[in-house]
């Protein structure tokens, strides 16, 4: 089997990966459907578990579909797709952050200048500018534009919210397609495996953390933010994520020890970033991002599905680029 896989071209190897992934998602979706049909609704904990599993499954479907379309149509299309994801994620974030008339210029700058420029820098592989464009230049430009609007009321709070939204939704997401453009020697055409590695280990770590919290309930570390987060459960998720990363080293340009280290870095950033986004939702008094987040349906928004990736992607990207000198 291993010799058969090695004899395949890089595009065929990636294509086979998507066939396997979508096959597993179909099996998992059928299992979720059967569980939901058997659920009588009397056990609230079981019902909640099924809903959370279905939400995680929906996230996996969306992300895998975006990755597949991007890979099938080329790196440029993939970057444009993620720019679209960033646009709608930022829109969700801003919708739930109170704005004033004086913020309109800054919002136009964020959506129609900052976002396109950031993803253009990614497409043209200007990674040094990708690193500093938003944290340096945009962070200085946004308050200047707001000041010129002549509205000082809650000035610091309004600008901080917009800067934070740009950092998470635009800066974070832009590093996912950037992984497709890293030039590893002898790894041409296989960078989709690198993106899959990142997403899979982060999702695995968060899922194991959730299951550990259900299996061994403990007093939450930050009860006002999350009822399920505890350091011991977090460490269990981290260890499993790192172990899975080591097993997947053959798909990456990493050696096993390097794969474990990179998986741990991604899991730490993703899981703690998810906790931070939970704190932001508690601050806004909602359970989910998106326009339907305030409803009783509990439906999730796009940002709920990519929040961990927004934190994990830039940390993972810059760790890989720094360590391998790319």
N, C-alpha and C positions, 0 to 999 in steps of 0.2 A: 504493500500500500504506500509506504513512504517513498519507494523508488518511482511509483506511478505519479505521485504528487510532484516530485521533483522534476519529472519529465514534462510536466505541463508548463505552458507559457505563463508568465505573470498574470495576464488578463484572464486566462482560464482558471488559474488558482483562485483569484479574487471572485470570479463568477461562481465557482464551486462553493466558496465560503458563503455567498449570499443564498445559494440554494439550500445549504444546510441550516443557516440562520432562519430563513423564512419557513422552512419545514418545522423547526423547533417551535417557532411562534404559532404556527397553525395547530400543532399538538397542544401547546399550552392554552391556546384560545378555546379549543374544544373542551379541555379539562375545566377551564374557568366557567364555560357555559354549563357543563354538567353539574358543577358545584353550586352554581346559582339556581339551577332548576331544583336541586335537592334541598336547598336552604328554605326552611319554613318561615324564617324571620323571627322565631322565638328566641334564638340565641343571639343577643346583640353583638357579642364579641366575635362570633363566627361570621355574622353578616358584615361587620366592619372589616374583618380580615379579607373577606371575598372582595369587597369594594376596593380596598387598598391594593390587592393583588391585580384586580382588573385595571385599576388606574396605572399601575406599573407596567402592565402588559400593553396598554394603549400607548404609553410613552415609548416602549420598545418598538412597537409597530411604526409609529411616526418617525422616530429617529432612523430606524433601519431603511424605511422607504425613502427618506431624504438622502441618506448615504448612497443607496442603490441608484437613485435617479442621477445624483451628482457624479457618481463613478461612471455610470453608463454614458453620460453626455459630455464628460470631460471636466477637467479641473476648473475651467472658467465658469461653466454652468454651475458646478458645485459651489463655488465662491458666491455666485449671484443668489443661489438658493439660500445659503446661510445668511446673506445680507437681508433677504426677505424675512427669514426667521428672526433676525436681530431687530428689524423694523417693527414687526408685530409684538415682539417681546417688550421692546421699549415703549410701544404704544400702551400695552397693558400696564406697565409700571407707571407711566405718566398719568394714565386715566385715574389711578387710585391715589395720586399725589396732588393735593390742592394747588392750583396755579392761579395767577392773577393776569390781568391784561398786560402788565409790564413784562410778563414772561414770554410773550408771543414771539419776539425776535429770537430769544434764546432757543425756543422750541424749534423754530424754523432752521436755525443754525445746526441744532442737534440732528434733526431728521434728514435734512436735505443738503447738508454740507459735511458734517462730521462723519456720519455713517457711510456715505458713498466714498469719501476720501480714505477712510480707514480700510475698507474692503478693496479699494483700488490699490492701496499700498500693499495689501496682501497679494493681490493678483500679479503685481509687478515684482513681487519678491523683495521688496525693500524692508526687510525685517528689522533693521535698526530703527527705522522710522516708525514701523508698526509698534515697536516697544515704547516709544516716547511720545508719539503724536498726541494721544488722548491724555495720559497722565501729566504731561508738561504743558503743551501748547493749548489744548482744549480747556484744561482746568484753569488756565489764565484768561482765555478768551471769553468763556461763558460769563463770569461776573462782570467783565468790562461791558459786554453787550447789555447785560441786565442793568448796569448802572446808567448807561446811556438812555434807558427807557424811563428814567426819572421816577422810579417807584421804589423807595427804600423800605417799605413796610415788610417785615419778616424777610429781609434781604438774604441774610445768611442761611436761613432754613430753606428757602426756595431754591437757592443756587446749589446748596449741598444735596438736595434731593435730585435735582437734574444731573449734577455731576455723578452722583452715585448710580443713577439709572444708566447713564452713558457708559460708565465703567463696567457695570455688570453685563448689560444687554448687548452693547456694541463691542467693547474691548474684549470681553470674555469670549463671546461667540466667534469673533473674527479669527481666533486662534485655532478653531477646529479645521476650517479649510486650509489654514496655513500649514498644518501637518502634512497635507497632501503634496505640498511643494518643497518639503525638505529633501535635500539631495544626499542620500546615503550611498556611499560607494557600493556597487554590486546589489543594490536594492531597488533599482528602477522599476516602475510600474506596480510596486507592491505597497505603496504608502497607504492604501485603503485598509490594509491590515493594521497599520499603526493607529488609525482612527478607531477601528473596531476594538483593538486592544484597550484603548483609553475608555471607551464607552462601556465595554463589557466589565472591566475590573471595577469601575466606579459603581455601576449598577449592581454588580455582585456584592460589593462591600456594603452598600446601603440596604440591599434586600436581606442579607445575613444579619445586619444590625437590627432590622425590623423584626425578623423572626426570633432572634435572641431575646429581644425585649418582650415578645409575646410568650416565649417558652419559659424565661426566667425573669419575671417581673421584679423590678427593683425601684426604690424611690427615685424619681427623675432628678438629674443633676441640676437642671434649670426648668423647674415646673411651670414657670410663667411663660416660657418660650416653647417647650416641647415636653409632652407627657411621656415620651418613649425614649428620650436620649439619656443614656447613662454611660459613664466612662468604660465600665467593664464590657457592656454590649458593643460599644464603639470599638474597643480593642479586638473583640472577636471578629467583627466585620472587617476590621483592618487586616488582621492576620489571614483570614480567608481570602480577601481580595489580593493580598500579596502572594499567597500560595497559588491562586489561580493565575496570576500574572506570570509566575515562574513556569507553570505548566504551558503557558502560551508563548514562551520565548521563541519557539521555532517559527512562529508567524512574524516575528519582529526582527530588526537588526541587532537585538540585544542578546547577550549571553544570559544564561539562567539567573545568575546573581544580579546582573544589571536589570533584567526584567522584573525581578522581585522588588528592587529598589524603586524603579520607576512606577510600578503598580502601587507601592505604598505611598509615594508622593502624590499620585493622582487620587487615591482613596482618601488621604488626609484632607487634601484641598477640597475635594468634592463633598465629603460628608460634613465638614465644618462649614463650608459655604452653604449647604442646604440648611444647616442650623441657623445661620445668619439670616437667610431668606425667610425662615419661619419667624424669626424675631421681627423682621420688617412687616410681615403679615399681621402679627399680633399688634404691632404699633398702629396699623391701619384698621384694626378691628375686623379682619376678614379671615376666612379659612383657606381661600384659594385666590389666585390671581385671575384676571380676566373679568369681563363684564358680567359673567354669570356667577362670579365668585361670591356675591352677596346673597344669592338665592339659596333656597333650602335644598336644592338638588345636590349640592356639594360637588358640582362639576368643576373640573380643573381647567385652568387656562394654559396657554402655551408656556408661559414662564415657569409654571409648576413642573413642567416636563423637562425643562432644560436648565433649571437653576443650579444643580450640582455641576453640570458640564461647564457652565459659565465661569465657575471658580477653578475647576480642575484643568480645563484646557490651557489657559495661559501659563499656569505653574508647570504643567507637564511639558508644554512646548519649549519654554525657556530652559527648563532643566535638561531636556534632551539636546537642545541646540548648544547649550553651554558645555555639557559633558563631552559631547562628540565633536565640538569645535566646528559646527556647521554654519 
